[in-house]
Amino acid sequence: MPLASSADNIRYYGTGRAYAGEVGEASFDDLGELENINFALTITTEKLKSTRNAARAAIIEKETERDAVLTFGLREMTNENLKMTLLGSAINTDNQAASYVYQDEVGAAADVALVDDRYIDLGKLDVFITKLTGTITGTIAIGDTLTGLTSSASGDIAYVDTDYVELVSVSGTFEAGETVQKAEGNHIVPAGIEILEDVVVAKADGTERRVQGTDYNLDPDGAYIRKLSGGDIIDTDLISYDYPAVARSYIWGMSAGSVERKVIFFSDKDDNGVRQKWTFHKVNILLNGEFPLIGEGASVLAVTGTVLKDTTQASGQEYYKVETM
């Protein structure tokens, strides 16, 4: 009896999940969102052709080579995905703890002298300061610690002018309209509170605040500061800023040899068509092509994996297994 045709046998707009782990192990990483996942089996043959007439028809064809290749695009740049594709040997942790730099010489803070119109690295991430603008009563000065009477927030003065103070080592959240004081009678009542992507750079005697855009440029995300050739900033100026906690890790690319993984794909049960599970016992992972560090759309890690023979598997089962449900 012939098989009845059914649209239920057609995979259409396929979705699913893929996992990868060390060859032979029973635990896996979720590869996350995929741009695609494709499989190709290529068989190469060699033909012997007859020489008995001009047609030179093939009289023998023998298989010479089989290549099974898995290609997929990784949308999620997780540590494990980067380690796998960039041939890293380990994931290393280098977290930034929340803290501050206070009244440190600019050159000393960066461990390198300022250079006209060139950036130097302050060695932190996401630097910022807190600015309180309002009416100042009494005397407050650089080095004083101010505390909000309502919020109990506190911070150290890195610079003070006639109608504002700039603080670092800030703890808590100041409130507009509260008294923020050093001691009774010496305070500021802020009408405005700003968190600025900036640093405080001032002359060592505190008499002059260097100005971003005039004396220096700053990339606050990477904490790169550039002395502008027409500006007045010098190495012995004092720099202050806060920086937050940042979870940071890194790999050393190309530090590992070939990367081999067990790869599993499981189609979603709500897909149109037959449910499938593909298990590739041993895949040699190779990054295939460019991925944009700057560009339009999603940055995708394009991977090509050659399916290798896993000699730990039973005879006839060394390459991959396809299950349908």
TASULUR-V417630 format. One line per field, one symbol per residue. ss: DSSP state (2 for helix, 1 for strand, 0 for the rest). phi: phi as a letter, one per 30 degrees, with the letter a starting at -180 (. if undefined). burial: # if it has 9 or more other C-alpha atoms within 8 Angstrom, else .. Layout:
ss = ???
phi = ???
burial = ???
This chain:
ss = 0000002220010001111111000000110001111111111111111000000001111111111111111100002222222000000110010011111112222200001101111000001111111111100000001111000001111111000111111110000000111110011111111111000111000000100100011110000111100000000001111110010011000000001111111110000100011111111111100000000000001111111000000000000111110
phi = .ddddbdddcdbhdblbbbbadeiccbbcddidcdaabbbccccbbcccdcdaddhddcbbbdcabbcbcbaccdccdedddeddcidcacccbdcddaacbhcdedddchaddbeibdbcdibbhdabccccldccibbbejdccbddcdidbacdcabbdbabccbhdbibdcdjddcbdaejbabcddbbbccdabcbbeedidbcdcdjccacbcddchccbdddcccdbdddccbacbddbdbbabcdidcddccbdbbcbdddcddjddbbcbcdabddbdbjdbddbldiddcddccbddcdcddddeibdcabccbb
burial = .........##..#..#######....#..##.##.#.....#.#.#.##.....#.#..#.....##########..#.#########.#...##.#####.#######..###..#####.#############...#.#.######.##########..########...###.#####...######.#...#######..#..##.#.#####.#.#######..#.#.############..###.##.#..##########..#################...........##########.#.......###.....
